[in-house]
């Protein structure tokens, strides 16, 4: 029986792509590197901010640490003006809460940036909010997801893990949770299937069928 639903953040709960792309290109301009497209940013996200920066920089760039520090500072302080909810999301979350399910977030986004987004878009909604704080390795390592289950006082097998990326598929598998791949995010069904996904949600309303 499912007692808790854990969500990824970028591409799952929030459409953050335009804000991420803006901050990435702000960093690239600051260090006189060529900007990259929105589509390239979409391909590069999902494995944490450091990997995003490494992928965005030109091959051979020797100032990754400096660029990463710049990106983190400006990203945490972003006003997230370009970020938005997905269609049907608010109603679906209200229904999950009405059913008495515990809700949590497990993301590779930095803890500071995550907290800022949650305060803006989801005040008093989630009982667990876990980002990249440096205390746990990033997904697909299952440590943070398992800590979320422990914090919510549910067994891993009682958790539904919802995400839009390959790392989310692998996190659910490694944590022993029921994984659902959402198709409104930043990866295709084919990419997610190759990562091992078996269950898919076309929209937020689809999540109820897994409960």
trRosetta pair geometry for C-beta under 8 A, 3 or more apart (Angstrom, degrees):
i j d omega theta_ij theta_ji phi_ij phi_ji
1 158 6.4 4 85 -129 63 93
2 5 7.1 43 169 -68 121 78
2 101 7.1 -1 129 -120 95 119
2 158 6.1 141 -132 -174 32 58
2 159 7.2 75 -143 -136 81 9
2 160 4.9 17 -141 -33 134 106
2 178 6.9 -73 -90 39 111 140
2 210 7.2 67 -36 130 160 83
2 211 5.3 -99 60 -128 137 71
3 101 6.6 170 176 -131 34 69
3 102 6.4 22 141 19 78 101
3 152 8.0 161 115 136 101 117
3 154 4.6 -169 83 -123 122 134
3 158 4.3 2 22 163 103 120
3 159 7.5 -48 59 -74 73 51
4 101 6.2 146 -110 -176 29 83
4 102 4.1 -30 -107 70 93 97
4 103 7.1 -178 -159 -75 74 24
4 104 6.4 17 177 4 117 108
4 148 8.0 176 144 138 144 98
4 149 6.9 168 64 -116 150 69
4 152 5.0 80 -104 133 152 154
4 154 4.7 -175 -7 33 125 160
4 158 6.3 70 20 119 88 90
4 159 4.9 -28 77 -108 100 78
4 160 7.3 -170 96 26 50 70
5 96 5.9 -57 20 -161 146 141
5 101 5.5 37 -4 154 100 135
5 102 7.6 171 24 84 60 51
5 103 5.5 -13 66 -112 90 70
5 104 7.5 174 90 31 46 68
5 159 7.3 146 -101 -162 22 67
5 160 4.7 -20 -112 67 75 104
5 162 6.3 12 -176 -5 99 118
5 207 7.5 50 -136 179 147 131
6 103 7.9 151 -89 -164 36 47
6 104 4.7 -23 -110 75 78 99
6 105 7.1 154 -162 -98 69 13
6 106 5.1 18 175 0 119 114
6 128 7.7 -34 -112 77 93 122
6 145 6.2 113 137 -139 167 88
6 148 5.6 90 -110 121 131 151
6 149 7.7 -63 -49 -62 136 77
6 159 5.5 16 -4 -175 111 119
6 160 7.1 177 26 85 67 50
6 161 4.9 -15 69 -111 106 69
6 162 7.0 172 86 23 51 72
6 177 7.2 -27 35 -173 126 162
7 12 5.4 177 -177 128 93 128
7 13 5.1 81 146 -52 139 115
7 103 7.3 4 -3 -169 109 91
7 104 7.2 174 22 91 70 47
7 105 5.4 -33 70 -108 86 66
7 106 7.4 154 74 27 34 69
7 162 5.0 -21 -108 69 69 103
7 163 7.2 145 -165 -75 47 66
8 11 7.0 -19 115 69 122 86
8 12 4.0 111 76 2 90 151
8 13 7.2 -169 94 -5 52 91
8 105 7.7 71 -151 -157 9 73
8 106 6.7 -47 -88 77 51 71
8 107 5.7 106 -158 -97 57 79
8 139 8.0 -74 -106 24 104 168
8 162 6.8 -124 14 103 80 60
8 163 3.4 79 -14 -118 131 94
8 164 6.3 -129 75 15 141 73
8 165 6.6 168 -151 19 169 100
8 168 5.0 -67 -49 -91 136 132
9 12 6.2 68 49 52 2 102
9 13 5.3 -48 -137 41 48 113
9 14 6.0 -6 174 28 76 103
9 16 7.5 24 136 -11 92 141
9 105 5.7 49 -68 -164 98 118
9 107 3.8 -6 5 -89 114 146
9 109 5.6 -65 66 9 141 131
9 114 6.3 -127 -68 -123 168 97
9 117 7.0 97 -170 92 131 151
9 131 7.7 -5 -10 -97 149 98
10 14 6.6 -44 -105 72 40 87
10 16 4.8 -77 -123 44 87 125
10 17 7.6 112 -171 -63 101 62
10 20 7.1 47 -136 -47 136 143
10 45 6.0 -96 129 157 148 135
10 46 7.5 -134 84 -84 122 55
10 107 6.8 110 1 -149 82 122
10 109 6.2 129 -28 -53 111 121
10 164 7.9 -107 106 47 60 121
10 185 8.0 95 126 -151 58 113
10 186 7.4 -7 137 -7 92 136
11 14 7.9 -5 -9 75 23 51
11 15 7.2 63 -99 -110 39 52
11 16 7.4 -78 -36 33 58 88
11 17 7.3 68 -76 -55 85 98
11 45 7.4 152 -28 104 127 128
11 46 7.7 -18 20 -86 146 91
11 163 8.0 53 90 -174 101 67
11 164 4.0 -116 129 59 111 146
11 165 6.7 89 78 -44 144 95
11 182 7.9 162 138 81 80 113
11 184 8.0 167 177 101 66 66
11 185 3.3 73 165 -156 98 105
11 186 4.1 -76 -116 -6 141 101
11 187 7.6 68 166 -2 150 79
12 162 6.1 141 -165 125 127 89
12 163 5.3 -63 -79 -130 145 46
12 164 4.8 -160 -70 -14 81 100
12 168 7.5 123 -67 -85 141 161
12 182 5.6 123 -127 39 78 140
12 185 5.6 -8 -69 -84 56 132
13 85 7.9 -47 165 -129 60 73
13 86 7.7 -140 -170 7 21 109
13 89 7.1 113 -152 -155 57 137
13 105 7.1 -50 -8 -113 156 111
13 121 7.9 136 144 113 107 141
13 122 7.6 -26 171 -44 134 143
14 83 5.4 9 173 -176 119 113
14 84 7.3 150 -160 76 75 26
14 85 6.6 -55 -113 -96 64 47
14 86 7.7 -153 -113 -22 19 86
14 117 6.3 -99 -14 -177 169 133
14 121 6.4 134 -91 48 123 175
15 18 7.7 35 138 6 91 93
15 83 6.5 163 81 -155 59 60
15 84 5.1 -14 56 63 110 77
15 85 7.3 55 10 138 93 3
15 86 6.1 121 -36 -70 103 79
16 19 5.2 -62 -170 48 72 112
16 20 5.5 73 132 -27 92 104
16 80 7.4 -49 -127 -139 93 99
16 83 4.8 0 -106 -114 67 108
16 117 7.5 -35 -93 -114 130 146
17 20 5.7 -59 -146 38 30 110
17 21 6.1 29 158 -19 67 108
17 38 6.6 72 151 -168 111 97
17 41 6.6 132 -165 107 84 117
17 42 5.8 9 -138 -88 128 89
17 45 7.5 -140 -112 9 77 155
17 186 6.7 148 -80 -92 122 121
18 21 5.7 -52 -144 38 31 112
18 22 6.3 36 154 -23 63 105
18 38 7.1 -13 -101 -127 63 121
18 82 3.9 -111 100 152 116 135
18 83 7.4 -162 58 -70 91 48
19 22 5.6 -52 -148 33 32 114
19 23 6.5 25 156 -14 65 106
19 78 5.9 109 -175 161 115 148
19 80 5.5 -1 -115 -129 160 56
19 81 7.3 145 -95 48 107 54
19 82 4.5 175 -60 61 78 104
19 83 5.0 -24 -15 -51 138 91
20 23 6.0 -60 -151 39 31 105
20 24 6.2 32 153 -21 67 107
20 41 5.9 156 111 171 103 129
20 45 6.1 25 153 -85 162 139
20 52 7.5 -87 -176 -165 118 152
20 75 7.8 30 -120 -129 62 116
21 24 5.7 -53 -144 36 31 112
21 25 6.3 22 161 -11 66 108
21 36 8.0 -122 -146 86 88 84
21 38 4.9 -14 -109 -112 162 70
21 41 4.3 -154 -94 16 86 169
22 25 6.2 -62 -148 42 26 103
22 26 6.3 34 151 -25 63 107
22 78 7.9 122 86 -133 115 129
22 82 6.5 132 -12 11 138 150
23 26 5.4 -47 -145 32 34 118
23 27 6.6 37 154 -19 63 101
23 71 6.3 97 150 -152 103 79
23 74 5.7 169 -145 110 100 107
23 75 4.8 83 -177 -89 159 83
23 78 6.0 -67 -73 -76 127 135
24 27 5.8 -57 -159 34 31 111
24 28 6.5 27 148 -17 66 107
24 36 6.8 -50 128 49 126 108
24 41 5.6 178 30 -109 157 118
24 52 6.9 -105 -97 154 119 110
24 53 7.7 -162 -126 -98 88 60
24 56 5.1 -135 -166 -128 118 160
24 71 7.1 22 -103 -127 51 120
25 28 5.3 -48 -141 38 40 113
25 29 6.2 44 157 -20 68 102
25 35 4.4 31 -136 -136 106 107
25 36 6.9 -145 -84 39 89 64
26 29 6.0 -54 -148 36 28 110
26 30 6.4 32 152 -25 62 107
26 74 6.0 -129 106 136 139 159
27 30 5.7 -55 -150 31 31 114
27 31 6.8 0 162 5 65 107
27 53 7.1 -70 129 -124 162 99
27 56 7.5 73 80 109 124 143
27 67 5.7 88 174 -167 118 87
27 70 5.3 136 -126 105 94 114
27 71 4.6 -7 -82 -79 148 89
27 74 7.1 -169 -66 44 87 138
28 31 6.5 -75 -151 49 29 91
28 33 4.2 -93 -160 77 82 101
28 34 6.7 -44 168 86 129 25
28 35 5.3 146 90 -96 140 53
28 36 6.9 152 -49 -3 165 84
28 56 6.6 -113 -65 150 115 113
28 57 7.6 -175 -103 -100 90 58
29 32 7.4 31 -171 -78 34 30
29 33 7.6 -92 -57 52 22 65
29 35 6.7 8 -57 -70 87 99
30 70 6.0 -159 89 176 153 152
31 63 6.8 -168 -148 84 141 134
31 66 7.6 125 -98 109 133 110
31 67 5.8 -48 -24 -96 158 100
31 70 7.5 173 -41 35 110 162
33 57 6.4 -71 -145 -137 167 66
33 58 5.7 -158 -149 -10 113 105
33 61 7.1 -4 -97 -98 139 133
34 58 7.0 79 32 -63 95 116
36 40 4.2 -92 166 79 115 143
36 41 6.3 139 103 -49 112 79
36 56 5.7 -133 11 -146 145 84
37 40 4.7 103 57 3 78 99
37 41 7.2 -136 100 -2 46 84
38 41 5.7 -53 -153 35 34 113
38 42 6.5 40 149 -24 65 104
39 42 5.5 -48 -150 30 34 117
39 43 6.8 34 152 -18 63 102
40 43 5.8 -54 -154 34 36 110
40 44 6.3 26 152 -17 67 113
40 56 7.6 116 130 -113 113 74
41 44 5.7 -67 -147 40 32 108
41 45 6.4 32 161 -30 70 105
41 52 7.8 36 -151 -159 74 107
41 56 7.2 24 -100 -96 74 113
42 45 6.5 -52 -144 21 26 107
42 186 5.1 -158 -164 -156 92 112
44 51 7.5 -174 177 127 83 82
44 52 5.2 104 136 -134 106 67
44 55 4.1 -180 -137 98 117 141
44 56 6.1 107 159 -58 172 80
45 52 5.6 22 -99 -102 61 118
45 186 6.5 -1 69 118 113 168
46 108 7.0 72 167 41 30 142
46 165 4.1 166 -140 -140 124 153
46 166 6.9 67 157 39 147 80
46 167 5.4 161 162 7 97 121
46 186 7.2 -149 -62 82 112 130
46 187 7.8 56 -87 -49 150 119
47 51 4.0 -32 97 67 111 158
47 52 7.3 167 62 -46 77 72
47 108 6.3 -103 -179 158 16 169
47 138 6.5 91 -177 131 57 143
47 139 7.9 -125 -124 82 51 76
47 167 6.1 161 -90 -59 68 144
48 51 5.1 86 66 15 84 102
48 52 6.9 -143 102 -9 42 92
48 108 4.2 -103 -74 171 68 117
48 109 7.9 -171 -124 -75 50 25
48 132 5.8 96 -129 -78 104 155
48 138 4.4 -69 -54 -111 130 159
49 52 5.4 -55 -149 35 35 117
49 53 6.3 33 156 -18 68 104
49 68 7.1 116 129 -152 100 93
49 71 6.5 173 178 118 113 123
49 72 6.3 97 139 -86 154 84
49 75 6.9 -172 -127 61 135 167
49 108 7.7 -175 -18 139 63 90
49 109 7.2 76 -48 -137 99 48
49 110 5.8 -4 -16 -39 141 101
49 132 7.1 -148 7 57 100 153
50 53 5.9 -54 -150 36 32 109
50 54 6.3 32 152 -19 65 107
50 68 5.7 17 -115 -130 73 137
51 54 5.5 -52 -145 37 34 114
51 55 6.2 30 157 -17 66 108
52 55 6.0 -62 -150 39 26 107
52 56 6.2 22 155 -19 65 113
52 71 7.9 -172 94 163 108 156
53 56 5.7 -59 -142 37 30 110
53 57 6.4 30 161 -25 65 106
53 64 6.6 122 124 -160 112 83
53 67 5.6 158 -174 116 122 107
53 68 4.7 161 79 -92 171 79
53 71 5.4 -152 -90 12 122 161
54 57 6.3 -56 -150 28 26 109
54 64 6.0 22 -96 -139 77 129
57 61 4.0 -84 162 27 125 156
57 64 6.4 -126 10 -101 164 80
57 67 6.1 112 -80 87 127 172
58 61 5.3 116 63 -46 71 104
61 64 6.2 112 109 -64 104 75
61 67 7.2 8 153 -15 138 149
63 66 4.3 -35 173 40 99 119
63 67 5.7 106 112 -24 86 94
64 67 5.8 -61 -146 41 30 109
64 68 6.0 31 157 -22 68 109
65 68 5.7 -54 -144 36 28 112
65 69 6.4 31 156 -21 63 104
66 69 5.9 -52 -149 32 30 111
66 70 6.6 30 152 -17 62 105
67 70 5.7 -56 -153 36 33 112
67 71 6.2 32 152 -20 67 107
68 71 5.6 -54 -145 37 32 112
68 72 6.2 33 157 -20 66 106
69 72 5.9 -53 -146 35 28 111
69 73 6.4 29 157 -20 62 107
70 73 6.0 -59 -152 34 28 110
70 74 6.4 8 161 -3 65 112
71 74 6.4 -70 -148 46 26 98
71 75 5.6 23 161 -21 67 118
72 75 5.8 -60 -136 39 24 109
72 76 6.2 23 166 -19 63 108
72 110 6.4 103 -140 -60 94 161
73 76 6.4 -59 -151 33 21 106
73 77 6.7 -4 159 4 58 116
74 77 6.0 -70 -145 51 31 100
74 78 6.7 61 150 -60 64 85
75 78 5.6 -21 -155 -19 36 118
75 110 7.1 110 103 26 122 130
75 113 5.5 -25 136 -89 96 137
76 110 6.3 -63 -82 92 98 139
76 112 4.2 4 -135 115 119 126
76 113 5.0 -106 -104 -65 57 79
76 116 6.8 140 -170 -15 59 143
78 113 7.3 32 33 -131 107 102
78 116 7.6 128 63 113 74 150
80 83 4.3 -31 -178 16 94 127
80 116 7.0 164 -21 126 131 108
80 117 6.0 143 -97 -101 162 82
80 120 6.1 163 69 59 141 168
83 117 6.9 -77 134 -128 168 108
83 121 7.5 -88 121 -56 120 137
85 89 4.7 -138 177 51 108 140
85 90 6.5 28 169 -41 160 90
85 121 6.8 158 -68 -157 97 124
86 89 4.8 103 64 -48 76 122
86 184 5.3 91 -155 133 143 144
86 204 6.6 147 100 -41 113 117
87 184 7.6 -144 38 -140 89 148
87 203 6.8 -47 89 -149 101 114
87 204 7.3 -162 96 8 58 113
88 91 5.7 -63 -163 47 61 110
88 92 5.7 60 144 -26 86 111
88 203 5.7 50 51 165 149 111
88 204 4.3 -175 107 48 104 118
88 205 5.6 -62 172 -35 148 90
89 92 5.8 -64 -148 38 29 110
89 93 6.2 23 161 -16 68 108
89 204 5.1 -179 -93 -71 50 159
90 93 6.0 -57 -147 37 29 107
90 94 6.4 32 154 -21 63 107
91 94 5.7 -56 -151 35 30 114
91 95 6.5 31 152 -20 64 105
91 204 7.5 125 68 107 83 132
92 95 5.7 -55 -153 34 32 112
92 96 6.6 33 151 -19 66 103
92 204 3.7 -129 -20 153 160 115
92 205 6.1 -128 -88 -75 113 44
92 207 6.0 87 -172 37 127 125
92 208 7.6 -131 -141 -41 91 94
93 96 5.6 -50 -148 34 36 113
93 97 6.4 35 154 -16 66 105
93 103 7.2 50 -152 -112 94 160
93 122 8.0 -102 179 -124 164 112
93 125 6.6 3 164 -164 135 131
93 204 7.9 -51 -33 -169 71 134
94 97 5.9 -57 -150 39 30 109
94 98 6.2 33 152 -23 65 108
95 98 5.5 -53 -145 35 32 114
95 99 6.6 31 155 -20 63 104
95 208 6.8 -37 125 -84 140 117
96 99 5.9 -58 -156 33 31 110
96 101 4.8 -64 177 54 84 130
96 103 6.3 90 121 -75 128 117
96 207 7.4 -26 -72 114 119 133
96 211 7.9 -170 -116 -72 83 158
97 100 7.8 60 176 -63 36 17
97 101 6.9 -94 -89 55 28 79
97 103 6.8 -46 -80 -19 83 130
97 125 7.3 -95 -72 -153 137 77
99 211 7.1 42 144 159 168 151
101 211 7.4 -72 -71 -131 142 136
102 127 5.3 -56 -163 35 93 145
102 128 7.7 49 158 0 107 104
102 152 4.6 142 133 -162 150 123
102 154 6.5 -171 45 -23 137 134
103 125 6.5 -46 87 148 142 80
103 126 5.0 -98 110 -117 98 67
103 127 6.1 121 61 11 60 87
103 128 7.8 -163 109 35 45 77
104 126 5.8 107 -116 -169 32 103
104 127 6.1 -59 -76 66 81 77
104 128 3.4 -2 -124 63 112 106
104 129 7.2 -151 -157 -65 68 36
104 130 7.1 20 173 7 108 100
104 148 4.7 141 144 -170 156 121
104 151 7.6 119 -110 78 143 115
104 152 5.9 -102 -44 -55 133 135
105 114 6.9 169 122 -171 138 123
105 118 7.1 -137 9 -86 159 126
105 126 5.4 2 -15 -160 100 161
105 128 6.8 -165 32 103 59 69
105 129 4.9 17 49 -126 115 61
105 130 6.3 -178 94 37 69 61
105 131 7.6 -4 119 -59 111 76
106 128 8.0 8 -60 119 78 113
106 130 5.2 3 -110 70 61 113
106 139 7.0 101 142 -58 103 126
106 144 5.3 146 -148 119 104 108
106 145 5.0 45 -144 -87 167 73
106 148 5.4 -88 -71 -34 113 153
106 161 7.5 -36 45 -139 134 102
106 171 7.2 178 120 158 135 152
107 114 5.7 161 65 -104 132 129
107 130 7.1 159 28 95 65 63
107 131 5.1 -18 74 -110 96 75
107 132 7.5 -83 108 -21 71 78
107 139 7.9 -72 -157 1 20 127
108 131 7.5 48 150 -160 7 68
108 132 5.5 36 -170 -49 48 116
108 138 4.6 51 -125 -152 106 110
108 139 5.5 -105 -59 32 105 94
108 167 7.0 5 -31 117 136 159
109 113 5.2 -104 165 86 108 115
109 114 4.8 136 96 -65 111 94
109 117 7.8 8 122 11 157 141
109 131 5.1 -59 85 -142 71 117
109 132 6.5 -158 98 10 21 99
110 113 4.6 80 64 15 94 103
110 114 6.6 -160 90 -10 44 89
110 131 5.7 47 132 145 20 129
110 132 5.0 -58 -103 66 42 99
110 133 7.8 106 -167 -79 59 42
111 114 5.5 -58 -145 39 30 115
111 115 6.2 32 158 -22 66 106
111 130 7.7 -49 -107 -165 94 39
111 131 3.9 168 -90 70 49 109
111 132 6.2 -131 -31 70 73 42
111 133 4.0 40 -38 -81 142 84
112 115 5.9 -53 -147 33 27 109
112 116 6.6 28 154 -20 61 106
112 131 7.7 -121 16 86 37 147
113 116 5.7 -54 -151 34 33 114
113 117 6.6 31 153 -17 65 106
113 131 7.1 -179 61 -169 76 161
114 117 5.9 -60 -153 37 31 108
114 118 6.3 26 155 -18 67 108
114 129 6.3 165 140 170 117 105
114 130 7.9 -30 133 109 165 19
114 131 3.5 -171 -1 -59 150 142
115 118 5.8 -56 -144 37 31 110
115 119 6.4 34 157 -21 65 104
115 129 6.7 111 -93 130 67 140
115 131 7.3 -109 -29 8 74 137
116 119 6.0 -54 -151 33 28 111
116 120 6.6 21 153 -14 62 110
117 120 5.8 -63 -151 39 32 108
117 121 5.9 -14 170 16 71 114
117 122 7.9 26 131 19 74 98
118 121 6.7 -73 -127 55 24 82
118 122 5.0 -55 -152 62 66 99
118 123 7.4 119 147 -79 69 43
118 125 7.8 -140 -163 46 92 101
118 126 6.5 -77 -145 33 127 126
118 129 5.4 -25 -66 -125 168 148
119 123 6.0 39 -152 -85 44 89
120 123 8.0 150 29 -44 5 90
122 125 4.0 -78 -179 32 96 134
122 126 6.0 43 136 -11 132 102
126 129 5.3 99 103 -65 130 89
127 151 7.9 172 129 125 94 102
127 152 6.0 100 101 -108 126 95
128 148 4.8 134 133 -144 153 86
128 151 5.1 117 -104 95 127 132
128 152 5.6 -81 -25 -56 133 100
130 133 7.6 -85 -159 -9 69 113
130 136 7.5 8 -179 34 122 143
130 144 5.0 167 146 -177 141 112
130 147 6.9 129 -106 87 155 112
130 148 5.6 -112 1 -75 141 105
132 136 7.9 -120 -125 68 51 81
132 138 5.9 -6 -101 -91 114 94
133 136 7.2 53 48 20 89 82
136 141 7.2 -171 164 102 90 123
136 143 4.6 -168 -154 102 109 118
136 144 4.2 137 114 -65 159 91
136 147 6.6 -123 -79 5 146 144
137 141 4.0 40 91 38 115 161
137 143 6.0 90 39 26 84 131
137 144 7.9 -138 66 -23 50 99
138 141 6.5 99 79 27 36 105
138 167 7.8 -33 145 -165 95 146
139 142 7.8 55 -119 -84 74 38
139 144 7.0 -80 -57 45 82 119
139 145 7.4 72 -95 -33 104 111
139 167 4.4 103 124 158 106 114
139 168 6.7 22 163 -79 152 48
139 170 7.4 137 174 78 90 95
139 171 4.5 -34 -144 -72 111 131
140 166 7.8 -61 -64 125 126 72
140 167 4.6 -142 -61 -153 84 71
140 168 7.9 -119 -103 -42 85 15
140 169 7.9 -32 -115 70 124 59
140 170 3.5 -9 -144 98 146 119
140 171 4.8 -137 -144 -59 65 71
140 174 6.3 112 157 7 95 140
141 144 7.5 81 98 5 90 86
141 171 7.5 8 70 -110 25 87
141 174 7.4 -98 -152 109 26 156
142 145 5.0 -65 -163 50 69 114
142 146 5.4 69 138 -27 92 104
142 171 5.5 144 -97 -157 70 66
142 174 4.0 -154 -40 107 125 104
142 175 3.7 177 -154 -69 126 83
143 146 5.9 -61 -148 38 27 109
143 147 6.3 27 155 -18 65 107
144 147 5.5 -52 -145 37 34 113
144 148 6.4 43 151 -26 64 100
145 148 5.5 -47 -152 28 33 116
145 149 6.8 34 150 -17 62 100
145 156 7.6 71 132 -128 98 102
145 159 7.6 159 176 119 98 159
145 161 6.5 5 -144 -108 134 134
145 171 5.4 134 -30 169 147 109
145 172 7.5 -144 -162 -85 164 45
145 175 4.3 -66 102 -88 130 158
145 177 6.6 -106 162 -9 130 144
146 149 5.7 -48 -152 33 36 112
146 150 6.5 38 149 -18 65 105
146 156 6.2 -27 -114 -84 76 120
146 175 5.5 -158 -60 -136 82 101
147 150 5.4 -52 -148 38 35 114
147 151 6.1 37 153 -21 67 106
148 151 5.7 -55 -146 37 29 111
148 152 6.2 16 158 -8 65 111
148 159 7.7 96 101 -123 107 152
149 152 6.0 -65 -144 46 28 103
149 154 5.4 -96 -159 77 79 79
149 155 6.6 -1 175 159 127 13
149 156 5.0 -58 -85 -82 176 59
149 158 7.6 127 -146 61 112 88
149 159 5.4 -92 -95 -43 109 139
149 175 7.5 154 -16 175 135 121
149 177 7.6 -154 -67 -81 133 119
150 153 7.5 27 179 -75 32 37
152 159 8.0 108 67 -91 141 110
154 158 4.4 -119 175 85 108 126
154 159 6.1 128 108 -60 126 86
155 158 4.6 92 59 2 80 106
155 159 7.7 -141 97 -15 48 87
156 159 5.7 -57 -160 20 41 117
156 175 5.2 -152 -152 155 127 85
156 176 4.4 73 117 80 132 100
156 177 5.2 -101 176 -66 83 82
157 176 5.8 -49 -68 142 75 102
157 177 7.0 -155 -99 -105 27 46
157 178 7.6 69 -161 -28 51 86
159 175 7.5 -41 71 125 136 125
159 177 4.4 -44 84 -131 102 118
159 178 7.0 -177 95 31 52 78
160 177 7.0 158 -115 171 13 103
160 178 5.1 -35 -110 78 64 106
160 179 8.0 145 -165 -98 56 17
160 180 6.2 9 -178 -1 100 117
160 207 7.7 118 139 -165 148 98
160 210 5.9 117 -131 123 138 125
160 211 7.1 -66 -38 -83 154 80
161 168 6.6 -175 145 -177 106 89
161 171 6.5 -145 170 102 152 100
161 172 3.9 -168 66 -95 137 104
161 175 6.9 104 -51 62 152 134
161 177 4.4 82 -18 114 116 136
161 178 6.8 162 18 79 76 48
161 179 5.0 -30 70 -104 101 66
161 180 7.1 165 81 24 49 69
162 168 7.6 -19 131 178 24 138
162 179 8.0 153 -83 -160 32 53
162 180 5.0 -17 -105 70 75 102
162 182 6.0 51 -179 -35 95 112
162 201 7.2 -11 -138 18 110 142
162 207 6.7 -11 -99 -116 145 120
163 167 7.4 -87 144 83 151 72
163 168 2.4 -138 85 -141 147 161
163 169 7.2 -128 75 -37 113 52
163 171 7.3 60 6 46 156 124
163 172 7.5 -161 20 -33 115 114
163 179 7.5 -44 31 -155 96 95
163 180 8.0 131 23 79 53 58
163 181 6.8 -34 78 -117 62 58
163 182 6.9 -146 113 16 14 96
163 185 7.7 -8 165 -22 50 170
164 168 6.7 80 35 17 30 149
164 181 6.8 96 -124 -167 33 72
164 182 4.9 -55 -83 67 82 92
164 183 7.7 153 -130 -83 90 16
164 184 7.2 -89 -103 69 127 56
164 185 2.4 -14 -145 55 156 166
164 186 5.7 95 127 27 129 70
164 187 5.7 155 154 25 79 95
164 192 7.9 -89 -176 -83 44 129
165 168 4.9 107 60 1 73 100
165 169 7.4 -126 107 -3 47 85
165 185 7.0 -95 -46 127 68 145
165 186 6.9 1 -79 65 90 100
165 187 5.6 127 -111 -17 49 136
165 192 7.8 -164 -173 -97 14 93
166 169 5.6 -48 -155 30 40 115
166 170 6.5 30 153 -11 68 107
166 187 6.6 164 -33 -119 76 164
166 191 6.5 -89 -61 153 105 95
166 192 6.6 -152 -83 -109 63 53
166 194 7.7 -32 -111 83 117 87
166 195 3.7 -164 -137 -95 87 150
167 170 5.8 -59 -149 43 34 108
167 171 6.1 40 152 -27 67 107
168 171 5.5 -49 -141 33 32 115
168 172 6.5 33 159 -18 63 103
168 179 7.0 145 140 -150 81 113
168 181 7.0 138 93 -106 117 76
169 172 6.2 -61 -158 34 26 108
169 173 6.6 21 151 -15 62 110
169 179 5.8 101 -133 165 50 153
169 181 6.0 0 -78 -77 99 116
169 192 6.0 157 -57 -159 137 79
169 195 4.3 114 64 119 150 118
169 196 5.2 148 154 67 123 89
169 197 4.7 -89 -113 -65 128 84
170 173 5.6 -55 -147 38 35 112
170 174 6.0 27 159 -14 69 111
170 195 6.3 -91 -42 177 90 106
170 196 6.8 96 -79 41 65 132
171 174 6.0 -62 -144 42 26 105
171 175 5.9 14 162 -10 65 117
171 177 7.9 -11 124 43 75 122
171 179 7.8 133 75 -102 71 122
172 175 6.0 -65 -139 44 24 103
172 177 4.6 -97 -150 76 74 96
172 178 6.9 -48 -172 106 122 17
172 179 2.9 128 104 -76 163 110
173 176 8.0 30 174 -65 27 31
173 179 6.5 -35 -45 -19 67 142
173 196 6.0 -9 -52 121 150 145
178 199 7.5 5 174 31 89 151
178 210 6.9 166 138 178 133 119
179 197 6.8 -115 120 -123 121 74
179 198 7.5 99 75 36 99 85
179 199 6.7 155 96 48 63 104
180 199 4.9 -59 -110 107 68 112
180 200 7.1 139 -168 -113 72 15
180 201 5.4 44 165 -20 117 110
180 207 6.8 123 118 -120 163 77
180 210 5.6 -80 -75 -60 140 169
181 187 7.8 -70 -172 81 117 119
181 189 7.8 128 110 -121 130 59
181 192 4.4 122 -174 -174 160 147
181 197 4.1 -8 -18 -140 143 144
181 199 6.8 146 18 87 76 57
181 200 5.2 -33 71 -106 90 70
181 201 7.3 -179 85 20 40 74
182 185 5.3 88 93 -15 98 109
182 200 7.6 134 -104 -162 20 64
182 201 4.9 -28 -107 67 69 103
183 188 7.9 31 -142 -152 89 36
183 189 6.0 -1 -111 -67 119 88
183 192 7.9 -111 -90 11 77 151
183 200 5.7 41 -38 -176 112 111
183 201 6.7 -165 9 84 84 49
183 202 5.4 -25 51 -119 125 45
184 202 7.6 84 -46 165 88 39
184 203 6.3 77 -51 -109 128 54
184 204 7.7 -31 6 -39 152 74
187 191 4.5 -115 -175 83 103 133
187 192 5.5 117 119 -52 124 92
188 191 4.8 100 54 6 78 100
188 192 7.0 -150 94 -1 42 88
189 192 5.8 -63 -148 43 31 108
189 193 6.0 34 155 -24 68 108
189 197 7.9 -124 -157 84 59 136
189 200 6.3 6 -121 -113 101 154
190 193 5.7 -52 -143 34 29 112
190 194 6.5 31 156 -20 62 104
191 194 5.9 -56 -154 33 30 111
191 195 6.7 25 149 -16 62 108
192 195 5.5 -57 -153 36 36 112
192 197 4.0 -2 152 9 95 148
192 200 7.3 116 100 -97 145 105
193 196 7.8 140 -177 3 30 8
193 197 5.5 -80 -85 58 39 92
197 200 6.6 73 150 -70 124 86
199 210 6.6 93 167 -101 146 126
200 206 7.9 -21 123 143 58 152
201 204 7.4 56 153 -98 130 21
201 206 3.8 165 -150 91 84 125
201 207 5.5 16 -123 -68 152 65
201 210 7.5 -72 -72 -17 112 127
202 206 5.2 121 37 -42 70 148
203 206 5.4 118 57 -8 59 101
204 207 6.0 -29 -171 -3 50 114
205 208 6.6 -35 180 8 53 110
206 209 6.0 -45 -173 18 58 113
206 210 7.9 48 142 -14 73 99
207 210 6.0 -59 -168 31 49 109
207 211 7.1 43 143 -23 73 109
208 211 5.7 -63 -157 30 44 114
